[in-house]
Amino acid sequence: MANVKTSPAFLDTLKKELIEKLKAVGISAKVRTEPVPTTKLYRVAVMSSQFKAMGHSERQSLVWRIAEKAVSPDEQTRISMILTLTEDEAKGS
């Protein structure tokens, strides 16, 4: 039988909350998560073309405010980083 790893439930909650709360302020976003190899940590990438009008610190402040309300402090310690990128930045353009 294949060894299939599933993501922790807090990541599903975080993704859902980020998408919903960003949409509530007019930002359509895609959210991806991935495990950090050899750790119990996860990377989160939030991508939106609407981030183009925002500075990096403004993007980070917005998504971390959402994350802090969406998941517990213990769960937050399992997030190694949250990237906030426009779709062009995500493509390397």
Sequence and secondary structure as in RCSB ss.txt:
>XXXX:A:sequence
MANVKTSPAFLDTLKKELIEKLKAVGISAKVRTEPVPTTKLYRVAVMSSQFKAMGHSERQSLVWRIAEKAVSPDE
QTRISMILTLTEDEAKGS
>XXXX:A:secstr
        HHHHHHHHHHHHHHHHTT   EEEEEE TTSS EEEEEE GGGGGS HHHHHHHHHHHHHHHS HHH
HTTEEEEEEE HHHHHT 
